[in-house]
Amino acid sequence: MWWFQRGVCALPAALVAWSSATFVLSYVTAVLLGHVDLLIPYISDASAVVPERCVFGFMLSVSSFLGVATVYVRYKQVHALALGGELKLHRLNCAGLVLGIMSSVGMCVVANFQKTTIMSVHLLGAGLTFGCGALYILVQTGVSYHMQPRFHGRDILWARTAVGLWTMASVIIAFVSSAILYDNLPDVNRKIRWRPGDTGYTAHLVSAVAEWSLAFSFICFFLTYIRDFQVRSSCYPFSLCSQPMAKQNTQHLPLQDFILRSVLHNKCRKVTFV
């Protein structure tokens, strides 16, 4: 069995691959056609002109759908594995579902309302995408903290914590540099081509780098879901239920074995994500 055939790990893998291709393909197309500069334009600038605008809109809309599906599966997964008395974990899980869906909806808005058409709606979508997305990463890092070491190792927690710090650093740098840029150049939204001698060029460059960094931090975060999503909806033989969970040594069980034993102890019901 191939790794992507285990569980539903193909879903976050498809989200990561498709979203990466969306950004790279629109950027390469815009550069080759001479619509933007080679040196790190804004993501929105690389998708402001036809034909890359059409490619970006279509592909990012698909990414939005994959994002909603991944967020929902993650919610159902945590809901199935969390104990009934873990109120804090359930609240974080619900908050993550709402934030993840809002971020995905914002991504769809960005895809269909470019900065050259309706700028206010485009900015609203970008705020939802990056703002709610950053909060989603922080919430899911909190979920991972409460779920380890029972359901996954500390390596997953540390990876998500590192991505969370990366995301917050990108948000802060993007916000500060954008504020400086708008202060020096109020009509910056209408400007697509930049030259080193232009007013606010340095702030623009820093802001653009932070925006790309923020986008790929989201992609890297969903990359950490692949291992968790490899859990399969299957049951072990009934004999595993014969010994109470409290008497079993589950401290060093692999993720999949521990989940299945936990589920089997609870009347052997299946792990389902739909």
N, C-alpha and C positions, 0 to 999 in steps of 0.2 A: 504494500500500500504506500502510495506517495504521501509526502508530508501534508500536502494541501487537501488530501482526501479524508483527513482525520477531523471528525467533528464538523464545525462550521468555520474553520480557520481560513478557508478560501475567501470569506467575506472581508475581514480586515486586510488580507493580502491583496484582494482586488481593489479595495479603497486606496491603499498605499500606492500600488502600481499605477492605477488610473489617475489619481490626483497628481502624482509626480509627472506623468506623461502630459497632463493638461498644462501645467506650468511651463514645462520644458518646450513642448511643441509650439505653444503660442509665442513664447519668447524667440525661439529659433526662426519661426515664420516672420515675425515682425522685424527681426534683425536682417534677415536675408532680403526682405522687400524694402529695406531702408526706412521703415516707419519709426523706428526707435534707435537710440544709440546702443552700441555694443556693451558699454560699461554700465551694467546694472540699472536698468530703468525700473520704474514702479511696475508692479504686476498689472495694475490697471492700464498703464500706458502701453504695455505690450499686448493689450487686448482691446484697444480703443478704435482700431481701424479695420475695415474689411480687407482680407478674409479672415485674419486671425481672431477678429471679434466673434465671428460665427463659430469658429472652432472652439474658442474658449467658452462661449456661452453654452454650447451643446455639451462639451465634456465636463464642465463644472456642474451643470445640472445633474448629470449622471453621478458625479461625485457626491452631490447633495443627497441623492436618493440612497447611495451606498452608505453615506454617513448616518442617515436616519436608521437604516436597517442595522448597522453595526452598534449604534447606541442602544437600540431597543433590545438586541440580543444580549448585550452586556447587562442591561437592566434585568432581564429575565434570568440570566445566569446567576447574578448576585442574589436575586430574590429567592431562587431555588436553593442556594447553598447557605444562606444566612440562617442563623438560628432564630426562633420566634421571639426570644427575649432581647435581641440586639436591636434596640430601638434606634440608636444612633446610626448604626450601619444602614438600616432601612431608610432613614431620613436622608442620609447622604446619597443612597442609591436613587431615591426619587428625585432629589435635586439634580443629580447627574443626568437623569433622563430628560428633565425639562431643559437644562442648559444645553445638552447635546442636540436636542431637536431644534432649539432656537438658533444655535450656531449653524446647523445644517440649512435651516430656512434662510438665514442671512446669506449663506453661500449661494443659494439659488437666486436671491435678490441681486447679489453682485454679478452673477452670471448673466442676468437678463436686463439689467439697468446699468449700462456703462457710464463712465464719467463724462463722456462727450454728449450724452443724451439728457438724463435727469440726474444731476450731480447730487442733489439732496437725498434721493432714494438710494443712490449708490453708496453714499457715506453711511446711511442708516444700515444698509446690508453689511458693509464692512465692519461697522461697530458691533453688530450682532455676531458676525462670524468670529472676529478676533477677541472681542470682549467676553462673550459667552463661552467661546472655545477655550480661552485661557482659564476661566473659572471652572469649566468642565474638567480640565486637566488637573487642577488643584483638588477638586472634589474626588475624582477617581484615584488620585494619589492617597487621599485620606481613606477611601474605601480599601485600597490595597494594604494600607497600614493596619486596618482592623481585621483584614482577612489573612494576614501572615502571622505565624508560619503554618497555619492549619491548611490553607488551600494553595499557597505557592510560597516559594522561598524568598529570602531577603534580596536576592539578586534582582527580582522583578520590581520590588519596592524601591530599591536604590536606582534602578534604571528610570522608573517613572518620576522619582524625586529629581533626578538630574535633568530630565526633560522639562519638568515643571519649573525648575530654576532657570533653565535656558529660555523657556517661554516668557517668564516674568521679566528677565533681563531684556529680551527683545521688545516687550511691550513698553517698558520704561524708556529705552533708547528711542524707539519709534515715536513715542509721545513727545519727548523733550525736543528731539530734532525737528519734528513736524511743527511744534509750536514756534521754534526759532525761525523756521522757513516761512511760515505764514506771517510772522511779524515783519520779516524783511521783504516779502513778496506776496501781497494780498491776493493777486490774480494767479497764484501758482497752479490752480486747478485746470487752467486753460493751456498750460505749458506742457508739451510732450518732449520736445528735443532740447537737450541741455549741452552747454559747452563749458569747459573749465573756467572761463573768465566770467560767466554769468553770475548775477547777484544771487546769493543763496545756494550756490552750486555745492559747497561742502555739506551744508545741512541737508540738501536734497540727496546727496550720495549716501550719507549716514542713515537717513530715513529709509531710503530704498533698500539698503543692505539689511536694516532691521526688519523691514516688511518681509523680505524673502526669508530671512532667518526665522521669523515667526511662523510663516507658512510651513516651512519644512520641519519646525519643531512639532507642529500638529501631526504631520505625517509620521515622524519618528515615534510619537506617542502611540498612535494606532498600530504601529509595528510591534509594540510590546503586547498587543492583544492576541497575536497569532498563537502563542504557546497556550494561553488560557482557553482559547476557542477550540483547541484540539481535543477537548474532552468529548467523548462519544456518549450518545443516549443508549446505553446498554446496561444490562444487569449481570452480575456474577451469579453463580449458583446459589441456591437458597441456603446452603450450609453456612454461608458467611453470616447469616443472621442468628446462628445458634449461640454465639458468644456476645454478651452485651458490649456496647461500644466503650463503656467506661473501663472494661477490663482488658481491652485490646491496646497494644502498643502502637499508637498512630503517630508518634512524634516524628518518625523518619519515613513515613509512607510517601510514595510519589503522589503527586497531585491527583492523578486520575484514580488511583486505588483508594485514596482517602475519601474522595467525593463519592465513589460508588459504595464504599462501606457505610458512609454516613447515610446515604439514601436508602440502602438496603436495611439498615437498622430502623429506619422510619417506615416500616411495613413494605419495604422493597418497592417503593414507587420509583418510576423512571425519572431520570433527569431530562427534562424537556425544555426547550428554549422558545417555543412558539405557543 
